[in-house]
Amino acid sequence: MPASTTATTTAPVVLTAKALLLDMDGTIVNSDAVVERCWRDWAVSHGLDPQEALKVVHGRQGYATMAVLLPDRPMELNHAENAVMLARETADVDGVVPVPGAPEFMAALADLPHALVTSADAALATARMTAANLPMPEVRVTAESVRASKPDPEGFLMGASALGVTPADCLVFEDSAAGIAAGRAAGMRVIGIGPRAAAHTPTAHAEDLRSLRVTATADGSIEVTVGTAA
């Protein structure tokens, strides 16, 4: 007699907030192709293993990534090379596409309090959001806005302040270890998006944005239903 099997399902996770803070790369925009092209070249030019370099590039500003990979190098060189890297990345949008579900997700947020909090500068953020055909949030915190890169919480705290919401009432959407750490350090709950996020124990996790549902409640809050828990 064959053994019986029971399907296991994971109950949706429902989180309530007053505002949503969105990372860009890897969260709403898939720019991995560009990031890997540029950072592989940079790593090879500095005698580094490209695969090891790619483990730390996501979520950080370029100069901060360089500081991790070349810890003994003067920071002014990192900032100078980061300016070159930003220009190259801004000019290269080949393969930049929305994360699955991003157009619908952004449409659901149109009339709700939300902000973009990205390690990209304004020019790069504009180039990638345009290439992915996604609307640019009115409130945004870019590289020029902050003194410290993620995993420092400054960017998320600045986003919450701009929206007039306490950190505890914000939900962060992130894909990277540095971004998830920044959200937590800001005292916020974090919804991890995509495969990179799963290993860093966010509050809840979704493979992409298609498994999220965003609705406004009668009291003015935002309810986010995540199809799968972390």
N, C-alpha and C positions, 0 to 999 in steps of 0.2 A: 504494500500500500504506500503510495508516495507521501513524503513528508509534506505537511501543510506549511504554507508560507504566509506571513503577514506583512503587508506593506507598511512602511514607516513614513509618516509625514511630519513635517515640522510646522507648528502653528505660526501664523504670521505674528510679527512683532509690531506693536502700535506705539509710537512715540509722539508726544505732544510738545510743541514749542511755540515761541512767539516770533522767531525769525530763523531763517536758514542761511548758512554760510557755505559757499561752494568753492572748493578747489576747482581748477580748470583741467590741467593736463592729467589724463588718466581717469578723470572723474566725469567730466561732461564732454571733453574733447580727447580723441585718441590721436596723440601726436608721437607715439612710440617710434614710428619709422624715422621721423626727422631726428628725434633725440638720439636714437641709436646711431644713425649716420654720423652726426656731428661729434658725439662723444667718443665713438670708436676712433675716429680720426685723431681727436685730441689725445686720447690715451696712447695710441701708437706713436704719435709725435713726441711723447714724453717717456717712451720706453716702459709703459705700463700695460698690464694685461687688460684688454678691452672688456672681457667678461667680468672681471673683478670691478672695474670702474663702473660698469652699468648697474652694479648692485647698490651703489650709493648715490647715483645722480638724481633719482626721482624724488621730487618734493622740495629739494633745496634750490636756492639760488646758485648760479654757476660758480661764483667765487667761493661759496661755502663748500661746494663739492670739491673744488680744487684744493681747498685747505685740508680736507679730509684725506685726499689722495696724495698730496705733496705737503705733509705737515711741516717740513723744515723750510719751505719757500717763503720769502717775504710776501705779506698780504697785498702789497701794492701791485705785484706782478699778477696775482690772482684777479684783482679788480681790472687790470689792463686787459688780460686775456678774456675775462668775462665779457667785456664790452665787444670784443671781436666775435666771441661766440654768439652773443645776443643778435648781432647784426646778421650773422650767417643763418641763425635759426629763423629770424624774422623774414628773411628772403626766401626761405625754403619751406613751402607749404605742401610739397608733394606727399600725398598719402595722409594728410590731415583730414580726419573725418569725425563726425559726432560719435560718441559712445552710443551703442544701441539703446534706444528709448530716450535719448537726450532731447530731441525736438519736442516730444510730448511732455516731458518733465519740465522743460523750461516754459512751455506754454501754460502749464498748470501753476507755475510760480508767478506769472505775469503781474497779478494784482496783489501778491503777498509780499511781506517784508523779506527781502533776501539780498545778499551781497556776494560778489566774487572776491575771493581771497586767494591770490595766486603768487607764486614765486617768479612769474614772468613780469617783465616790465610792461608799460602801457602799450608800446608799439607791438611787442610780441603777442600780448593778449589780444589786441585788436586783429592782428593778422590771423591768428589761429581761430578765433571765434568767427571771423568773417569766412575763412576757408571752410569751416564746419557748418556755415549757414545757421548759426545760433545767435539769438539776441543778446547783446551785451547788457548786463545788469546796470541799472542807473548808479547803484552804489558799488564801488570796487576798491579793493586794496591791492596795489601792485608793488613791484619791487622798489619803486621810487618812494613809496609811502612809509617804509619801515626802516629801522636801523639794523634789525637782526633777521636772519633767514629762519624759516622753519628748520628744526623743530622748536625754535623759540615761539612762544604763544603771541607775540606782539601783534601779528597780522590779524589773527582771529579776534583778539581783544579790541583792536581798532575797528574791525567790522561791526562787532556788537555795539560799540559806542556810537558809531555812525548811524546805526539803526535805532538807537535809543533803547536797547534791550540789555538786560543783565546776562552775563555769560551763562548762567545756569538755565536760562530760557532759550538758548540757542542750540540748534542742531548743526553739526559740521558734517559735510560730505567730502570724503577723502579716499585716496587710493594708495598712498605711500606710507612707509614707516615714519618718515619725518613729519608728514602732515598729520597722521593720527596722533603722534606724540605731542605735536603742537596743540591740537584740539583738546586733548586731555589736560595738558598743562594750563590751558586757558579755563579749565573748569567746565568744559562742555562735553556733551555726549556726541559720539562720533558714529556715523553710518559709513562703513567701509564699502567701497565700490570696486568690483573687479578682483582678479586673482591675487594681485599684490597685497591687497588689504587683509585678506583672510588670515594670514599668519600673525597679524598684530593685534588680535583680540579687540576689535572695535565693539561698540555697544551692540550693533547689529550689522549684518553683512548681506550684500546683494551682489550677484554675479554681474549685473549691469542695471541700468535704470529702468528697464522694462518691468522689473518686479517690484517697483515702488508705486504707491498711490498717495497723492497729496490732495488733501481737502481742507477747506476752511470750516471751522466750527462756529456755532452760534455766538460763542463768547469772544470771538476774534482770534482764537488760537489757530495753529496749524497742526493738523493731524497727518502724520506720515506712517503709512502701513508698509512694512518691509516683508516681502514674501518669505524670506528665509532668515533665520537667526544665525549669528556667528557661531 
